[in-house]
Amino acid sequence: QVTLRESGPALVKPTQTLTLTCSFSGFSLGTSGMCVSWVRQTPGKALEWLAMIDWEDDKYYTTALKTRLTISKDTANNQVVLTMTNMDPLDTATYYCARSHTSSWGLESWGQGTLVIVSS
Amino acid sequence: IVMTQSPATLSVSPGERATLSCRASQSVTSNLAWYQQKPGQPPRLLIYGASTRATGVPARFSGAGSGTEFTLTISSLQSEDFAVYYCQQYKNWPPLYTFGQGTKLE
């Protein structure tokens, strides 16, 4: 059974750096074709893909936020970490991690999400 | 690539057929997925490759289209189908995903 779980601070101040961890089980990021993405959903419900890391440690970012995002993985411990610098109140959202595979590219398994509020 | 869904809200009755639309600002070939989201839950993958149902998705859900025009059809609405539906395009290389703004089925 595939499970993913996001963890991180619920509240960050403007200009701070956000660090989120995705802990997963039921698959390995060392398996060919496997990928993990981060997606956020604003209070208005819009979904925005942020970043992806694949089994070969290749990393991909949304163009709009590329300068603020870093994604990394710890294959042995089944974790993916996302950092976002210079947080702004507009970054308030629920942040999800999700698994995909290059055979289909659909985000087939999701965590429950973690709400991050940016406020002073 | 901008994804535009219509309508924003679709009001239908249980047992009826529902058709949701998604348009891409440029061709995405068949790189199109549909998701269902219920309150308090993450999105659930329904369709990928424009028309392939994901594992465990009931046959009443079907996707069609290619290029810039896509539809998701639910043949006979069940009570559990009332939710928000999102389309998403994915560019295979380099990977890039873009979501539509959603259609609320009520």
Interface residues (C-beta under 8 A of the other chain):
Chain A: C35 S37 V39 K45 A46 L47 E48 W49 M52 D54 Y60 T62 T63 Y96 A98 S104 W105 G106 L107 E108 W110 G111 Q112 G113
Chain B: N31 A33 Y35 Q41 P42 P43 R44 L45 I47 Y48 G49 T52 A54 T55 V84 Y86 Q88 Y90 N92 P94 P95 L96 Y97 T98 F99 Q101 G102
